Amino acid sequence: MFVFLDNVSLNGYLTVVMLEKTGTLVVALRRAFEMSGLSLNQLALRSGAPYHSTHRFFTGKRDDAALATVEKWCRTLDLELRPVR
C-alpha cells in the first residue's frame, strides 16, 4: 500500500489545509490503523511515536502531525511515503 504525500511545510509538519483538501494521507493512515487491529497504545509502542500524538491523530482531534511521527506510523502500518510528481 502506498501513501502519497504532496505537501510538506518547512517546519516539518504536514500542512493541515492540504490534508483536509485531499484527505489522502489522513484517510490512508486512519484506514490502515483500523485494518491493523492494533490499539492506540500498541501502535504508539510499536512505532516509537508518543502516545499523546498517536491518540490525538487517530481519534480525529488533530489532522496534522510531525513528519517524523508520520514516518514511524507508516513503517508500523506497512505504508510507504512517496512524493507526487
N, C-alpha and C positions, 0 to 999 in steps of 0.2 A: 504494500500500500504506500502511495506517495502523497505527501502534503506539499503544496506549492506555496511558498512564502513570497509575496510580491512587493512588500514594502516594509522596510526597517528604518526607524529613525536613528539619528546619530548617537543618541544616548543609550542605545542598546535595548530599548523597549519597543515592542511591536506597536504600530500605530493603531490606536483603537478605532478611529474613523474608518480606516481601510478595512479592518477586520469586520466591522459591523456592516460595511457595504458589501463585501464579498462573501463573508461568512466562511470562507474556505478552511482556514486554519482552525478557527474556534470550533466549527462544526465537526471537522475531521478528528480533532483531538478528543472532543467530548464523546463522539460516537465510538472511537476506538477504546476509550476508557470504559464506556458502558458495555461494550462487547468483551472486554478483557475479564470481567468477573472479579476484578480487584476491588478492594475497599479503598477509600481515600488514604487511609493510613498505610496500607500495603503499597500503593503507588508512590507515596512520599518516601517510604523507607527504601523501596527497591530502586527508585530513581535517584535518591540523594537530594531531592528537592525539599525545601522547607514545607512542613505540613500546612502552615497557615496560607501560603501561596497556593498550594495544591487545593486546599479546601475552597478558598475564595474563587479560584478559576473554575473548578469543576462543578461548583454549586451555582454558578452564574452570577455571583456577586461582583466579579470583575471579568472583563473581557480582554485584559491585557496582562502580560507577564514579561519578565526579563527573558531575553533570548536564550541565555544560558540555561534557565529553568525549562523553557520550552524544549530545548535540545535534550535535556535529561528525560522529560516525559516522553518525547518521541522515541528515544532509544528504548525505553522501558516498554512502550506500547508497540514496538516494531514499526515505527513510522520513520520516514526519511524526509528531511527538508531539502528542497531543491529550488534554485532560482527560476523564475518565469522569464523566458526570453521571447 
